[in-house]
Amino acid sequence: MSNHSPHPLKRSLKVIVILALAIWGICILWQHRHGIVPPKLTPEQVSETNTRIAPVGAVYAGVAGEAQAQAAATAMAAAAMASSKGPAYDGTLDGGVIYGKLCKTCHETGTSGAPMLDHAHWDARLAQGKDTLYMHAIEGFTGSSGAMPAKGGNSALTDEQIHAAVDWMTSNLH
Ligand code: HEC
């Protein structure tokens, strides 16, 4: 066998590749001729299909799907808002009301070491600065006299509501 003539196996490989490409090309031509390649969908058809499959898989694809996914997320957030209790005590920012509904249970009587509203109990605490008091009331704080639970134990209170309650307490010392 001459060194220049290709190995018979190589030659038949070449033939196979060329044939495969030709067949592939013919297939594509044939599909186009016979309309087997699906026509482009109208946006209405796309969204109809998305609506049909959405509840099952909640899979959103394409631009229309993106918009739908966003709508679904918004709806879920709205539902969550509606079903949750919302901020505590109707979201009041009246520190006296919040104190009366919750903080008072410990701070009026000194239950479990809570400082009662008098200067003897508060002057040293006030010296720490308001920000520290806010932080301890929001995050909770264990000191030398006992344990202040985070937000007095009601996590539905917003930080602003806690600020209001602390402000009310520190301006009502006797
Ligand atoms: C379950 C009892 C309890 C309730 C309810 C409670 N506290 Fe307290 N609180 C404590 C105790 C105990 C301390 C003292 C911790 C220490 O210094 O050892 C404290 C301390 C504090 C301090 C001082 C923190 C510091 O750095 O000295 C603030 C401010 C405070 N509470 C705010 C509030 C507010 C506002 C509420 C209501 C939203 C509230 N507390 C409800 C028990 C309570």
Residues whose N, C-alpha, C, O or C-beta is under 5 A from the ligand:
A	BS01	HEC	L102 C103 C106 T111 S112 G113 A114 P115 R125 T132 L133 H136 A137 F141 T142 G143 S144 S145 G146 A147 M148 P149 K151 G152 I162 A165 V166
